[in-house]
Amino acid sequence: MIKKIYKANILYTKERGRFEILENGCVAVDADGRVTDVATDLTSIDCGDAEVVDFGDRLLVPAMNDLHVHAAQYRNQGIAMDLELLPWLQNYTFPEEMKYADTGYAGRMYRRFVRDLWRVGTMRACAFATIHTESTRVLMRLFREAGMGALVGKVGMNRNCSEKLAEPVERMVQGYESLIAEFNDPHGLVRPIVTPRFIPSCTPGMLRACGELAAKYHLPVQSHLSENRDEVALVRELEPESTCYGDAYDRYGLFGQTPTVMAHCVFTESEEMALMKKRGVMVAHCPTSNLNVTTGIAPVRQFLDEGLRVGFGSDISGGHNLSIFKMMVYAIQMSKLHYQRNHARSFLTLSEVFWMATKSAGSFFGRVGSFEPGYEFDALVIDDCGLNFDDYSLPERLERFIYLGDDRHIERRFCRGREIPEP
Amino acid sequence: MIKKIYKANILYTKERGRFEILENGCVAVDADGRVTDVATDLTSIDCGDAEVVDFGDRLLVPAMNDLHVHAAQYRNQGIAMDLELLPWLQNYTFPEEMKYADTGYAGRMYRRFVRDLWRVGTMRACAFATIHTESTRVLMRLFREAGMGALVGKVGMNRNCSEKLAEPVERMVQGYESLIAEFNDPHGLVRPIVTPRFIPSCTPGMLRACGELAAKYHLPVQSHLSENRDEVALVRELEPESTCYGDAYDRYGLFGQTPTVMAHCVFTESEEMALMKKRGVMVAHCPTSNLNVTTGIAPVRQFLDEGLRVGFGSDISGGHNLSIFKMMVYAIQMSKLHYQRNHARSFLTLSEVFWMATKSAGSFFGRVGSFEPGYEFDALVIDDCGLNFDDYSLPERLERFIYLGDDRHIERRFCRGREIPEP
């Protein structure tokens, strides 16, 4: 039964490369928070006694999904941005993550992190926490209290790192099981995601245990893949029997046996691409991080041409910007650099990156990221009146908001049909 | 005589590559708006009866300088960003510029443009207007009323464009002289700058007339240089006697005979670089525009190594972001892409890009862009308390503001010693 009908200027992407545009359209949402109808006017909808909420001239778009973000690097967002990867990890990232042994510190930081995600209009996230079970629980509870969707990963790592950030395999498994016990609802908005940091940080035993956890509890998996040439070479040494980095994860049941998202894929080549396609592995494209950490440009156009699933990650704090709208801007810009060198592959368009950020990325969380009937109503109301004061078309208004706008223009946020107040 | 003493956490760059950091420092400003002293405490300054203004824990930094911005493309900022250069010029840029035949339209748009520059903390700009003398006058008056510094260019163009945007040479000269008559003070904050659009848009007669205007009235010059491979090839055809694009300007007296700034320089090579160095021509590096318009990455590290003068341009609306702080971020990122391909040239650091945006770019406007004694006091007060709530160092606070901050954090703005209210 329809519970609410929202009226506004509606924009979303059913297909890659084309906006659906409903000027003064309406979207009907049922009591479960799912879209039942989307139409240009009310007369085509059986409204019953549904409440009609009119957002006037505002824009209504699907909410953002962040497929790769390190919640525990919140404090380092936007600092030490002119270091290279290794000194940055050693001097900033790892020391910061150690602080999360203290659940009090974790609570203060994670509270701000969740609020900032809310501000930028991200209603679903795949987040890395740290190795610390109780701090990870704090983050999961904060997401649950906020009413936002999140797959949260207690990080598995036990080699090539400071002792304080290494956890024995058994303790990692126990920690996961204790989180699973609290967050065991497969329909819950907040769930655990199995999170081996990446192959160089995990012994074969750790990777095996992660794969077993994913299989046993049917949990999704997230990690890093082919971010950096040296890393790719190191994985080849560490896992000599694997045909590529992705294959190494695959051998441990961590590459699409359950829903899997891999961040970066800057140096992913044809064989890895083929395996990702076969396994339905999602790419989390993190363009700002790839620039800041001096890794390069992921071949996103090629991923799309090959039929791979692709969404965006802010990758705080390799990335400095938490807004997925700004990831769209950077993704277009990076693809233009590719294009400038090789005109054989056209650059990404606005409707393509919008689709990546919404319907494509959203599919990792279920039926999320579109306003088609059956989709969960995750939405943002954009009040662009201070930004677009002139006679712009609806797609131009959206483009201006994406390029120039910020959290000031996001007036309301919905996740699974429920309006989400500031956490 | 010292008129005001400002106390705050002061950061500026005397030299490229190093921040001067004065925790709870003070800067003394005289009645002409020039810095007389900058020190870590008041005791070393002969204060007389100067008023002391204490900004507490806030940051005080030099204001921003924008060396290349098309004021008349204000309405197109952040739209049509997935077009290539030619359809973008034909369908968006030129039709928009034609509207400025109407001074009423120009007034409405330019008023917003000046206000937005103010918002992002840019106190000095080299701005392109259009061919229209009276609309250009409107923009110059708006800058003068605001109290902000600007070199404003009525655009010279008379070929390869719509008839409505071509102006005969004589009319161009008359127009300039009428603007010079009103804005003839060499110490004025607002002055004309000779502005041939670029060589493909100007006949030899137009270029010659521009060079003569610059020489006769000792006016600075701005234009575009080596932005795009096809453009460079076209200039070679149009000016076959020139040894490079820059040399073509040089032959018309438009390349450093008077102070000259050239935007882009993406494809500037050794000969052009040598000529720029010899003539003291300033590069306006426009990283977002170069990405959006699919041109490439300017060799900024090489410019600096060669001793060229370099500052930043937002290049609205090829660029989408008016904030010079964000140009710093993009410049570092672009230089990292260069670095990733060729480790022989290190990437730009934060203090280097800050110096480029302030002391280096500011030198185009006089003694602007530093807090050293004798410099005009162009400054921003940054209230970062909502952004940097934690125990960050002063350089980290500044870096966080540059990467994450926006106009909400800029609390006060000064140009030549005077506080500038919202225009």
Interface residues (C-beta under 8 A of the other chain):
Chain A: R75 Q77 G78 I79 A80 M81 D82 R112 T288 L291 N292 T294 T295 G296 I297 H320 N321 V329 I332 Q333 K336 L337 Y339 Q340 F347 L348 T349 L350 F389 D390 Y392 E396 E399 R400 I402 Y403 L404 D406 R408
Chain B: R75 Q77 G78 I79 A80 M81 D82 R112 T288 L291 N292 T294 T295 G296 I297 H320 N321 V329 I332 Q333 K336 L337 Y339 Q340 F347 L348 T349 L350 F389 D390 Y392 E396 E399 R400 I402 Y403 L404 D406 R408
